[in-house]
Amino acid sequence: MVAVPNIRLREWREDDAPAVLRAFQAADLRRQAPWPVVTLKDAVGWIASWPGAGHAFAVTVVEPAGERVVGNVAVARIDAHDTGWVSYWVVPEARGRGIAAAATDRLARWAFRERGLYRLELGHRTNNPASCRVAVKAGFLPEGIERGRLCHEGVRYDVERHARLATDPT
Protein backbone atom coordinates (compact mmCIF):
# COMPACT_ATOMS: atom_id res chain seq x y z
CA MET A 1 0.00 0.00 0.00
CA VAL A 2 1.21 3.48 -0.87
CA ALA A 3 0.94 5.74 2.16
CA VAL A 4 0.32 9.47 1.84
CA PRO A 5 -1.28 11.22 4.79
CA ASN A 6 -4.29 13.46 4.46
CA ILE A 7 -5.66 12.38 1.09
CA ARG A 8 -9.18 11.18 0.50
CA LEU A 9 -11.18 9.84 -2.43
CA ARG A 10 -14.78 10.98 -2.71
CA GLU A 11 -17.48 11.27 -5.33
CA TRP A 12 -17.29 14.33 -7.53
CA ARG A 13 -19.84 17.05 -6.72
CA GLU A 14 -21.18 19.82 -8.94
CA ASP A 15 -19.63 22.41 -6.62
CA ASP A 16 -16.20 20.97 -7.56
CA ALA A 17 -16.57 22.54 -11.02
CA PRO A 18 -14.20 25.49 -10.28
CA ALA A 19 -11.46 23.02 -9.26
CA VAL A 20 -12.04 20.96 -12.43
CA LEU A 21 -11.90 24.09 -14.58
CA ARG A 22 -8.62 25.19 -12.94
CA ALA A 23 -7.13 21.70 -13.36
CA PHE A 24 -7.84 21.52 -17.08
CA GLN A 25 -6.08 24.83 -17.65
CA ALA A 26 -2.74 23.01 -17.18
CA ALA A 27 -1.27 22.33 -20.62
CA ASP A 28 -0.61 18.64 -19.92
CA LEU A 29 -4.13 18.04 -18.55
CA ARG A 30 -6.08 19.55 -21.44
CA ARG A 31 -6.06 16.22 -23.31
CA GLN A 32 -7.33 14.34 -20.25
CA ALA A 33 -10.90 15.42 -20.97
CA PRO A 34 -12.98 14.16 -23.91
CA TRP A 35 -13.78 17.79 -24.85
CA PRO A 36 -12.21 21.15 -24.03
CA VAL A 37 -13.01 22.24 -20.48
CA VAL A 38 -12.86 26.03 -20.78
CA THR A 39 -15.96 27.19 -18.89
CA LEU A 40 -17.67 26.30 -15.62
CA LYS A 41 -20.46 24.75 -17.70
CA ASP A 42 -17.87 22.46 -19.37
CA ALA A 43 -16.52 21.49 -15.95
CA VAL A 44 -20.01 20.71 -14.64
CA GLY A 45 -20.55 18.61 -17.77
CA TRP A 46 -17.29 16.73 -17.18
CA ILE A 47 -18.40 15.88 -13.64
CA ALA A 48 -21.89 14.89 -14.83
CA SER A 49 -20.47 12.64 -17.57
CA TRP A 50 -19.05 10.04 -15.18
CA PRO A 51 -22.16 8.25 -13.88
CA GLY A 52 -22.82 5.36 -16.24
CA ALA A 53 -19.41 5.72 -17.90
CA GLY A 54 -17.31 4.60 -14.96
CA HIS A 55 -16.38 5.41 -11.42
CA ALA A 56 -14.48 8.64 -10.89
CA PHE A 57 -13.33 10.05 -7.58
CA ALA A 58 -12.07 13.48 -6.62
CA VAL A 59 -8.71 13.21 -4.90
CA THR A 60 -8.64 15.66 -2.03
CA VAL A 61 -5.99 16.83 0.40
CA VAL A 62 -7.06 17.70 3.91
CA GLU A 63 -5.46 20.96 4.99
CA PRO A 64 -5.97 23.19 8.02
CA ALA A 65 -8.25 25.43 5.92
CA GLY A 66 -10.32 22.44 4.76
CA GLU A 67 -10.45 19.93 1.95
CA ARG A 68 -8.94 20.85 -1.43
CA VAL A 69 -9.44 18.94 -4.71
CA VAL A 70 -6.04 18.11 -6.25
CA GLY A 71 -6.80 15.33 -8.72
CA ASN A 72 -8.92 12.56 -10.15
CA VAL A 73 -8.75 8.78 -10.25
CA ALA A 74 -11.17 6.71 -12.26
CA VAL A 75 -11.95 3.27 -13.57
CA ALA A 76 -13.97 3.02 -16.77
CA ARG A 77 -14.49 0.74 -19.77
CA ILE A 78 -15.40 -2.12 -17.46
CA ASP A 79 -16.00 -5.21 -19.55
CA ALA A 80 -17.56 -8.67 -19.21
CA HIS A 81 -14.18 -10.07 -18.12
CA ASP A 82 -14.15 -7.90 -14.97
CA THR A 83 -11.43 -5.72 -16.42
CA GLY A 84 -11.37 -1.94 -16.16
CA TRP A 85 -9.26 0.93 -17.49
CA VAL A 86 -7.68 3.23 -14.88
CA SER A 87 -6.85 6.87 -15.34
CA TYR A 88 -5.44 9.49 -13.01
CA TRP A 89 -4.29 13.07 -12.90
CA VAL A 90 -3.05 15.51 -10.28
CA VAL A 91 -2.84 19.28 -10.62
CA PRO A 92 0.71 20.56 -11.17
CA GLU A 93 1.05 22.26 -7.77
CA ALA A 94 0.30 18.97 -5.94
CA ARG A 95 2.67 16.73 -7.91
CA GLY A 96 5.79 15.07 -6.55
CA ARG A 97 4.23 14.20 -3.17
CA GLY A 98 3.03 10.68 -3.94
CA ILE A 99 -0.60 11.73 -4.17
CA ALA A 100 -1.28 10.14 -7.58
CA ALA A 101 0.27 6.80 -6.62
CA ALA A 102 -1.56 6.64 -3.29
CA ALA A 103 -4.88 7.60 -4.87
CA THR A 104 -4.42 5.06 -7.69
CA ASP A 105 -3.60 2.34 -5.17
CA ARG A 106 -6.75 3.20 -3.19
CA LEU A 107 -8.83 3.19 -6.37
CA ALA A 108 -7.48 -0.26 -7.28
CA ARG A 109 -8.27 -1.65 -3.84
CA TRP A 110 -11.79 -0.19 -4.08
CA ALA A 111 -12.31 -1.62 -7.59
CA PHE A 112 -11.25 -5.11 -6.51
CA ARG A 113 -13.15 -5.11 -3.21
CA GLU A 114 -16.29 -3.10 -3.97
CA ARG A 115 -16.73 -3.46 -7.73
CA GLY A 116 -15.47 -7.06 -7.93
CA LEU A 117 -13.02 -6.40 -10.75
CA TYR A 118 -10.17 -8.82 -11.40
CA ARG A 119 -7.86 -6.88 -13.74
CA LEU A 120 -7.10 -3.18 -14.00
CA GLU A 121 -5.16 -1.73 -16.92
CA LEU A 122 -3.66 1.66 -17.62
CA GLY A 123 -1.38 3.18 -20.20
CA HIS A 124 0.95 6.15 -20.40
CA ARG A 125 3.01 7.71 -23.16
CA THR A 126 6.56 6.39 -23.01
CA ASN A 127 7.79 9.99 -22.87
CA ASN A 128 5.99 10.46 -19.53
CA PRO A 129 8.26 8.86 -16.90
CA ALA A 130 6.34 10.49 -14.03
CA SER A 131 3.17 8.62 -15.01
CA CYS A 132 5.18 5.41 -15.22
CA ARG A 133 6.45 5.95 -11.66
CA VAL A 134 2.86 6.46 -10.47
CA ALA A 135 1.75 3.22 -12.11
CA VAL A 136 4.61 1.17 -10.66
CA LYS A 137 4.28 2.66 -7.16
CA ALA A 138 0.55 1.86 -7.26
CA GLY A 139 1.33 -1.81 -7.98
CA PHE A 140 0.71 -1.87 -11.74
CA LEU A 141 3.26 -4.05 -13.52
CA PRO A 142 4.50 -3.11 -17.01
CA GLU A 143 3.25 -5.44 -19.73
CA GLY A 144 4.65 -3.98 -22.91
CA ILE A 145 4.78 -1.16 -25.41
CA GLU A 146 1.97 -0.36 -27.83
CA ARG A 147 3.76 1.30 -30.72
CA GLY A 148 2.15 4.41 -32.20
CA ARG A 149 -0.95 3.95 -30.01
CA LEU A 150 -1.83 7.64 -29.57
CA CYS A 151 -1.88 10.55 -31.97
CA HIS A 152 -2.01 14.12 -30.69
CA GLU A 153 -1.77 17.03 -33.11
CA GLY A 154 -0.36 14.78 -35.81
CA VAL A 155 2.37 13.25 -33.62
CA ARG A 156 2.31 9.53 -32.82
CA TYR A 157 3.22 8.32 -29.33
CA ASP A 158 4.12 4.88 -28.04
CA VAL A 159 2.23 3.79 -24.93
CA GLU A 160 3.41 1.50 -22.16
CA ARG A 161 0.63 -0.67 -20.77
CA HIS A 162 0.55 -1.68 -17.10
CA ALA A 163 -1.85 -3.96 -15.24
CA ARG A 164 -2.69 -4.94 -11.69
CA LEU A 165 -4.61 -8.08 -10.78
CA ALA A 166 -6.79 -8.63 -7.74
CA THR A 167 -4.48 -11.53 -6.89
CA ASP A 168 -1.24 -9.52 -7.09
CA PRO A 169 0.60 -9.20 -3.77
CA THR A 170 0.26 -5.76 -2.22
Secondary structure, DSSP 4 states (H G I P E B T S, - for coil): ----TTEEEEE--GGGHHHHHHHTTSTTTGGGSSS---SHHHHHHHHHT-TTTEEEEEEEEEETTEEEEEEEEEEE---TTSEEEEEEEE-GGGTTSSHHHHHHHHHHHHHHHTS--SEEEEEEETT-HHHHHHHHHTTPEEEEEEEEEEEETTEEEEEEEEEEETTS--
